[in-house]
């Protein structure tokens, strides 16, 4: 099976800057031959993201706040008008207030819990629902998780609970959409030096510990996550759905 995406249309949600996972995957999809649309959250985020996206020949840059049903509806109407069909959707969107990622989990606020789940989890459901009618030929939906969904990572707090909910959502969506030949999977990457990750207290120590304990004795590189995204988008992964694919240099297999 080929990893070529020639003739496929892909949309990537969550491009923020050159260090974002969404950007790495967007570049990989473009290099594999996909027609690419990529989104940024708002005008402020678009100041950097828009120029990056448009630097890829033929790529389209679009604004979409995934917490707004109106913006999602507008975005997919534009995709339908522009491309007609859709084959790949990448959901690389997660957020929790910075104050929720510093103290103890027991101090999680009701509002912080709501925001983390609405932006990081429900958005995958909303985007998948909007994308499904355009995936007439089947398709691949990919989201981003982290090991904190199943083991305690100090200070990851409410985001860990949101990632656990996200992984469960992947399985339920895979079941619902399988009849339409749409696959849904998650990539669980090791700690990457993204702008969002820097908001987690003790992130530097997290990366150091990860590199020391992982079988490959290093941290994962952004391009490795991007390559996995291309794999899951392509026919090379045609038999894989409802899975969490670890790209963490083997860290998750270790017991001690």
ZAMAR-302103 format. One record per atom (N, C-alpha, C): x, y, z; residue in one letter. Coordinates in steps of 0.2 Angstrom, whole numbers, padded with zeros to 4 digits, always signed. Layout:
XYZA
...
END
This chain:
+0004-0006+0000X
+0000+0000+0000X
+0004+0006+0000X
+0002+0011-0004X
+0006+0017-0004X
+0004+0023+0001X
+0009+0027+0003X
+0008+0032+0007X
+0007+0039+0003X
+0006+0038-0003X
+0005+0044-0008X
-0002+0047-0006X
-0003+0053-0006X
-0009+0056-0005X
-0011+0060-0011X
-0009+0059-0017X
-0010+0062-0023X
-0018+0061-0024X
-0021+0067-0026X
-0028+0067-0027X
-0033+0067-0021X
-0030+0067-0015X
-0033+0068-0009X
-0034+0075-0007X
-0039+0076-0003X
-0040+0083+0000X
-0039+0082+0008X
-0035+0086+0011X
-0034+0086+0018X
-0035+0093+0021X
-0038+0093+0027X
-0039+0099+0031X
-0036+0098+0038X
-0032+0102+0040X
-0028+0102+0046X
-0030+0107+0051X
-0033+0106+0057X
-0035+0111+0062X
-0030+0111+0067X
-0028+0118+0069X
-0024+0119+0074X
-0017+0122+0073X
-0016+0124+0067X
-0009+0127+0065X
-0008+0133+0069X
-0003+0134+0073X
-0002+0140+0077X
+0005+0143+0075X
+0010+0139+0075X
+0017+0142+0073X
+0021+0136+0071X
+0027+0137+0069X
+0032+0132+0066X
+0033+0126+0071X
+0032+0127+0077X
+0033+0122+0082X
+0027+0118+0084X
+0022+0119+0081X
+0016+0115+0082X
+0015+0109+0078X
+0012+0104+0082X
+0012+0097+0079X
+0007+0098+0072X
+0002+0102+0072X
-0002+0103+0067X
+0002+0105+0060X
+0007+0109+0062X
+0011+0112+0056X
+0015+0106+0053X
+0018+0102+0058X
+0022+0096+0055X
+0018+0091+0051X
+0012+0090+0053X
+0008+0085+0049X
+0006+0089+0043X
+0004+0095+0043X
+0002+0099+0037X
+0007+0098+0032X
+0014+0099+0034X
+0019+0099+0029X
+0020+0092+0026X
+0019+0087+0030X
+0020+0080+0028X
+0014+0078+0023X
+0008+0081+0024X
+0003+0079+0020X
+0004+0083+0013X
+0006+0089+0013X
+0007+0093+0007X
+0013+0089+0003X
+0018+0087+0007X
+0024+0084+0003X
+0021+0077+0000X
+0016+0074+0003X
+0014+0067+0000X
+0009+0068-0005X
+0008+0075-0007X
+0004+0076-0013X
-0004+0078-0012X
-0006+0079-0005X
-0013+0081-0004X
-0014+0088-0005X
-0020+0090-0008X
-0022+0096-0008X
-0024+0098-0001X
-0021+0104+0001X
-0021+0106+0008X
-0025+0112+0010X
-0029+0111+0015X
-0032+0117+0019X
-0030+0117+0026X
-0028+0122+0029X
-0026+0122+0036X
-0029+0128+0039X
-0031+0127+0046X
-0034+0132+0049X
-0030+0135+0055X
-0032+0141+0057X
-0029+0144+0063X
-0035+0147+0067X
-0034+0148+0073X
-0040+0149+0078X
-0043+0156+0077X
-0039+0161+0077X
-0042+0168+0076X
-0037+0173+0073X
-0039+0179+0072X
-0034+0184+0069X
-0027+0184+0072X
-0027+0184+0078X
-0021+0185+0082X
-0016+0179+0080X
-0019+0173+0080X
-0015+0167+0079X
-0013+0167+0071X
-0018+0170+0067X
-0017+0170+0060X
-0011+0174+0058X
-0008+0179+0062X
-0003+0183+0060X
+0003+0179+0058X
+0004+0174+0062X
+0010+0169+0060X
+0008+0164+0056X
+0003+0160+0058X
+0001+0154+0054X
-0001+0155+0047X
-0005+0161+0045X
-0007+0162+0039X
-0001+0162+0034X
+0004+0166+0035X
+0010+0166+0030X
+0013+0159+0030X
+0013+0155+0035X
+0016+0149+0035X
+0013+0144+0030X
+0006+0144+0031X
+0002+0140+0027X
+0002+0142+0020X
+0001+0148+0018X
+0001+0150+0011X
+0008+0149+0008X
+0013+0148+0012X
+0020+0147+0009X
+0020+0140+0005X
+0016+0136+0007X
+0015+0129+0004X
+0011+0130-0002X
+0014+0129-0008X
+0011+0130-0015X
+0004+0126-0015X
-0001+0130-0016X
-0008+0128-0017X
-0012+0127-0011X
-0009+0128-0005X
-0012+0127+0001X
-0017+0133+0003X
-0022+0132+0006X
-0027+0137+0008X
-0027+0138+0016X
-0027+0144+0018X
-0027+0146+0025X
-0034+0148+0027X
-0037+0145+0032X
-0044+0147+0034X
-0044+0148+0042X
-0048+0153+0044X
-0049+0154+0051X
-0055+0150+0053X
-0054+0146+0059X
-0060+0142+0062X
-0058+0141+0070X
-0063+0144+0074X
-0063+0143+0081X
-0067+0137+0082X
-0064+0131+0084X
-0068+0125+0084X
-0073+0125+0090X
-0073+0130+0094X
-0078+0131+0100X
-0084+0134+0097X
-0084+0136+0091X
-0090+0139+0088X
-0093+0135+0082X
-0100+0133+0083X
-0103+0129+0078X
-0104+0133+0072X
-0105+0139+0073X
-0106+0144+0067X
-0100+0144+0062X
-0094+0144+0066X
-0088+0145+0062X
-0086+0138+0059X
-0088+0132+0062X
-0087+0126+0059X
-0091+0125+0053X
-0098+0127+0054X
-0102+0126+0048X
-0100+0130+0042X
-0098+0136+0043X
-0095+0141+0038X
-0089+0138+0035X
-0084+0135+0039X
-0078+0132+0036X
-0080+0126+0032X
-0084+0122+0034X
-0085+0116+0030X
-0089+0117+0023X
-0093+0122+0024X
-0097+0125+0018X
-0092+0127+0012X
-0087+0131+0015X
-0082+0133+0010X
-0077+0127+0008X
-0076+0122+0012X
-0072+0116+0009X
-0076+0113+0004X
-0083+0112+0005X
-0087+0109+0000X
-0087+0112-0006X
-0088+0119-0006X
-0088+0123-0012X
-0081+0123-0016X
-0076+0123-0012X
-0069+0123-0015X
-0066+0117-0018X
-0068+0111-0014X
-0065+0105-0016X
-0070+0099-0017X
-0076+0100-0015X
-0081+0095-0017X
-0081+0089-0012X
-0075+0086-0011X
-0074+0081-0006X
-0069+0082-0001X
-0069+0078+0004X
-0063+0078+0009X
-0061+0071+0010X
-0055+0070+0011X
-0052+0063+0013X
-0048+0062+0019X
-0046+0068+0022X
-0042+0068+0028X
-0043+0074+0032X
-0044+0073+0039X
-0045+0078+0043X
-0040+0077+0049X
-0037+0082+0051X
-0032+0081+0057X
-0034+0086+0062X
-0036+0084+0068X
-0038+0088+0074X
-0032+0088+0078X
-0029+0094+0078X
-0023+0095+0083X
-0025+0101+0087X
-0030+0100+0091X
-0033+0106+0095X
-0034+0104+0102X
-0031+0107+0107X
-0032+0106+0114X
-0030+0112+0118X
-0034+0113+0123X
-0033+0119+0127X
-0036+0118+0134X
-0032+0121+0139X
-0035+0121+0146X
-0032+0128+0149X
-0035+0131+0153X
-0032+0137+0156X
-0026+0136+0159X
-0021+0140+0158X
-0014+0139+0161X
-0015+0138+0169X
-0019+0141+0172X
-0020+0140+0179X
-0022+0133+0181X
-0024+0129+0177X
-0026+0122+0178X
-0021+0117+0178X
-0015+0120+0175X
-0009+0115+0174X
-0003+0117+0178X
-0004+0120+0184X
+0001+0121+0188X
+0000+0119+0195X
-0006+0119+0198X
-0006+0116+0205X
-0008+0109+0205X
-0012+0107+0210X
-0015+0100+0211X
-0021+0099+0207X
-0022+0093+0205X
-0028+0091+0201X
-0034+0092+0205X
-0034+0091+0211X
-0040+0092+0215X
-0043+0099+0215X
-0039+0103+0214X
-0041+0110+0213X
-0044+0112+0206X
-0045+0108+0202X
-0048+0109+0196X
-0054+0113+0196X
-0055+0118+0193X
-0061+0122+0193X
-0067+0119+0188X
-0073+0120+0190X
-0078+0118+0186X
-0078+0121+0179X
-0076+0128+0178X
-0075+0131+0172X
-0069+0128+0168X
-0064+0127+0172X
-0058+0124+0168X
-0059+0117+0165X
-0063+0113+0169X
-0065+0107+0167X
-0069+0107+0160X
-0074+0112+0161X
-0078+0113+0155X
-0074+0115+0149X
-0070+0120+0149X
-0066+0122+0144X
-0062+0117+0141X
-0058+0113+0145X
-0054+0108+0143X
-0057+0103+0138X
-0063+0101+0141X
-0067+0096+0137X
-0070+0098+0131X
-0073+0104+0131X
-0076+0107+0125X
-0071+0108+0120X
-0066+0111+0121X
-0061+0113+0116X
-0057+0107+0114X
-0055+0103+0118X
-0050+0097+0117X
-0054+0091+0115X
-0060+0090+0117X
-0064+0084+0115X
-0070+0084+0111X
-0074+0089+0113X
-0081+0089+0109X
-0079+0092+0102X
-0074+0096+0101X
-0072+0098+0095X
-0071+0093+0090X
-0068+0087+0092X
-0067+0082+0088X
-0074+0079+0085X
-0079+0078+0090X
-0085+0076+0088X
-0088+0081+0083X
-0088+0087+0084X
-0091+0092+0080X
-0088+0092+0073X
-0081+0092+0073X
-0078+0092+0066X
-0079+0086+0062X
-0079+0080+0066X
-0081+0073+0062X
-0088+0073+0059X
-0092+0076+0063X
-0099+0076+0061X
-0100+0080+0054X
-0096+0086+0054X
-0096+0090+0049X
-0093+0088+0043X
-0087+0084+0044X
-0083+0081+0039X
-0086+0075+0035X
-0090+0071+0039X
-0092+0064+0037X
-0096+0065+0030X
-0100+0070+0029X
-0104+0070+0022X
-0099+0071+0017X
-0094+0075+0018X
-0089+0076+0012X
-0084+0070+0011X
-0084+0065+0015X
-0080+0060+0015X
-0083+0054+0011X
-0086+0056+0005X
-0090+0051+0001X
-0086+0045-0001X
-0079+0045-0002X
-0075+0040-0004X
-0072+0036+0002X
-0074+0038+0008X
-0071+0036+0015X
-0066+0041+0016X
-0062+0040+0022X
-0057+0045+0024X
-0054+0043+0030X
-0050+0047+0033X
-0046+0046+0039X
-0046+0052+0043X
-0048+0051+0049X
-0048+0057+0054X
-0043+0055+0060X
-0039+0060+0061X
-0033+0059+0066X
-0033+0065+0071X
-0032+0063+0077X
-0032+0067+0083X
-0025+0066+0087X
-0024+0071+0091X
-0018+0070+0095X
-0019+0069+0103X
-0016+0064+0105X
-0017+0062+0112X
-0010+0063+0116X
-0010+0060+0122X
-0003+0060+0126X
-0004+0055+0131X
+0002+0052+0133X
+0002+0047+0138X
-0001+0048+0145X
-0002+0055+0146X
-0006+0057+0153X
-0013+0054+0153X
-0015+0052+0147X
-0022+0050+0147X
-0023+0043+0151X
-0018+0040+0152X
-0018+0033+0155X
-0014+0032+0162X
-0009+0037+0162X
-0005+0036+0168X
-0004+0044+0171X
-0003+0044+0177X
-0002+0051+0180X
+0004+0054+0178X
+0003+0060+0175X
+0009+0065+0174X
+0008+0071+0178X
+0012+0072+0183X
+0011+0078+0188X
+0010+0084+0184X
+0005+0088+0186X
+0003+0095+0183X
+0000+0095+0176X
-0001+0089+0173X
-0005+0088+0167X
-0012+0089+0168X
-0014+0087+0175X
-0020+0088+0178X
-0027+0087+0173X
-0031+0092+0172X
-0037+0091+0169X
-0036+0090+0161X
-0030+0092+0159X
-0029+0090+0152X
-0028+0082+0151X
-0026+0079+0156X
-0025+0072+0156X
-0032+0069+0155X
-0036+0071+0159X
-0043+0069+0159X
-0047+0070+0153X
-0045+0076+0150X
-0048+0077+0143X
-0045+0072+0138X
-0039+0071+0138X
-0036+0066+0133X
-0038+0059+0134X
-0040+0057+0140X
-0043+0051+0141X
-0050+0051+0138X
-0054+0056+0139X
-0060+0057+0135X
-0059+0057+0128X
-0054+0060+0125X
-0053+0060+0118X
-0051+0053+0115X
-0048+0049+0119X
-0046+0043+0117X
-0052+0038+0116X
-0057+0039+0121X
-0063+0035+0121X
-0067+0038+0115X
-0067+0044+0114X
-0071+0047+0109X
-0069+0044+0102X
-0062+0043+0101X
-0059+0040+0095X
-0063+0033+0094X
-0063+0029+0099X
-0066+0023+0098X
-0073+0023+0096X
-0077+0027+0099X
-0084+0028+0098X
-0085+0031+0091X
-0081+0036+0089X
-0082+0038+0082X
-0080+0033+0077X
-0075+0029+0078X
-0072+0024+0074X
-0078+0019+0073X
-0082+0017+0078X
-0087+0013+0077X
-0093+0016+0073X
-0095+0022+0074X
-0100+0025+0071X
-0098+0026+0063X
-0092+0028+0062X
-0090+0030+0055X
-0087+0025+0051X
-0086+0019+0054X
-0083+0013+0050X
-0088+0011+0045X
-0094+0011+0045X
-0099+0009+0040X
-0098+0014+0034X
-0095+0020+0035X
-0094+0025+0029X
-0087+0024+0027X
-0083+0019+0029X
-0076+0018+0027X
-0072+0024+0029X
-0074+0027+0035X
-0070+0033+0038X
-0066+0030+0044X
-0060+0030+0044X
-0056+0028+0050X
-0054+0034+0055X
-0054+0032+0061X
-0053+0037+0066X
-0047+0035+0071X
-0042+0038+0071X
-0036+0036+0076X
-0033+0042+0079X
-0029+0040+0084X
-0026+0046+0088X
-0018+0044+0088X
-0014+0049+0088X
-0007+0049+0089X
-0005+0051+0096X
-0002+0047+0100X
+0000+0049+0107X
+0008+0050+0106X
+0009+0056+0106X
+0017+0058+0105X
+0020+0059+0112X
+0026+0058+0112X
+0030+0060+0118X
+0030+0068+0119X
+0033+0070+0124X
+0033+0077+0125X
+0037+0081+0120X
+0033+0086+0117X
+0037+0090+0112X
+0037+0097+0114X
+0042+0100+0112X
+0043+0107+0114X
+0039+0112+0110X
+0032+0111+0111X
+0027+0116+0108X
+0026+0122+0112X
+0023+0127+0110X
+0021+0133+0114X
+0016+0131+0119X
+0011+0126+0117X
+0006+0124+0122X
+0009+0120+0128X
+0014+0116+0126X
+0017+0112+0131X
+0021+0116+0136X
+0024+0121+0134X
+0028+0126+0139X
+0024+0128+0145X
+0017+0128+0144X
+0013+0130+0149X
+0012+0125+0155X
+0014+0119+0154X
+0014+0114+0159X
+0020+0115+0164X
+0018+0115+0171X
+0023+0116+0176X
+0028+0110+0176X
+0034+0111+0176X
+0039+0106+0176X
+0040+0102+0169X
+0038+0106+0164X
+0039+0102+0157X
+0046+0100+0155X
+0051+0105+0157X
+0058+0103+0156X
+0060+0096+0159X
+0058+0096+0165X
+0060+0089+0169X
+0056+0083+0166X
+0050+0085+0163X
+0046+0079+0160X
+0050+0077+0154X
+0053+0081+0150X
+0057+0079+0144X
+0063+0076+0146X
+0066+0078+0151X
+0073+0075+0153X
+0071+0068+0155X
+0066+0067+0160X
+0065+0060+0162X
+0063+0055+0156X
+0059+0058+0152X
+0057+0054+0146X
+0063+0052+0142X
+0067+0056+0141X
+0073+0054+0137X
+0077+0049+0140X
+0078+0049+0147X
+0082+0045+0151X
+0079+0038+0151X
+0072+0037+0151X
+0068+0031+0152X
+0066+0028+0146X
+0065+0031+0140X
+0063+0028+0134X
+0068+0024+0131X
+0066+0018+0129X
+0071+0013+0126X
+0076+0016+0121X
+0073+0021+0117X
+0078+0024+0112X
+0082+0029+0115X
+0081+0031+0121X
+0086+0035+0125X
+0086+0042+0122X
+0080+0045+0120X
+0079+0051+0117X
+0072+0053+0117X
+0071+0060+0116X
+0064+0062+0115X
+0062+0062+0107X
+0056+0061+0106X
+0053+0060+0099X
+0054+0067+0096X
+0055+0067+0089X
+0056+0073+0085X
+0050+0075+0082X
+0048+0081+0081X
+0042+0083+0078X
+0041+0080+0071X
+0046+0079+0067X
+0045+0076+0060X
+0043+0069+0061X
+0044+0065+0066X
+0042+0059+0067X
+0035+0058+0068X
+0032+0063+0072X
+0025+0063+0073X
+0022+0065+0066X
+0025+0070+0062X
+0022+0072+0056X
+0022+0066+0051X
+0027+0062+0051X
+0027+0056+0047X
+0022+0051+0049X
+0020+0050+0055X
+0015+0046+0057X
+0008+0048+0055X
+0007+0055+0055X
+0001+0058+0053X
+0000+0056+0045X
+0005+0056+0041X
+0005+0055+0034X
+0003+0047+0033X
+0006+0043+0037X
+0004+0036+0037X
-0003+0034+0039X
-0006+0038+0044X
-0013+0036+0046X
-0017+0039+0041X
-0015+0044+0037X
-0019+0048+0032X
-0020+0043+0026X
-0015+0039+0025X
-0014+0036+0018X
-0017+0029+0018X
-0017+0026+0012X
-0019+0019+0012X
-0015+0014+0015X
-0009+0016+0017X
-0004+0011+0020X
-0007+0009+0027X
-0012+0013+0030X
-0014+0011+0036X
-0022+0009+0036X
-0024+0007+0030X
-0031+0006+0028X
-0035+0001+0033X
-0031-0003+0036X
-0034-0008+0041X
-0034-0006+0048X
-0032+0001+0050X
-0031+0003+0056X
-0037+0008+0058X
-0041+0007+0063X
-0045+0012+0066X
-0047+0011+0073X
-0049+0016+0076X
-0050+0016+0083X
-0044+0015+0088X
-0038+0016+0085X
-0032+0015+0089X
-0028+0021+0091X
-0024+0020+0096X
-0020+0026+0099X
-0013+0023+0097X
-0010+0027+0092X
-0003+0025+0090X
+0002+0029+0094X
+0007+0025+0097X
+0012+0029+0101X
+0018+0031+0097X
+0020+0037+0097X
+0026+0039+0094X
+0030+0043+0100X
+0033+0039+0104X
+0036+0042+0110X
+0043+0038+0112X
+0046+0036+0106X
+0053+0032+0107X
+0052+0026+0112X
+0046+0024+0113X
+0045+0018+0117X
+0044+0019+0124X
+0043+0025+0126X
+0042+0027+0133X
+0036+0023+0137X
+0031+0023+0133X
+0025+0020+0136X
+0025+0012+0138X
+0030+0009+0135X
+0031+0002+0137X
+0034+0000+0143X
+0037+0006+0146X
+0041+0005+0152X
+0037+0005+0158X
+0039+0000+0163X
+0036+0000+0169X
+0039+0003+0175X
+0046+0004+0174X
+0050+0007+0179X
+0056+0010+0175X
END
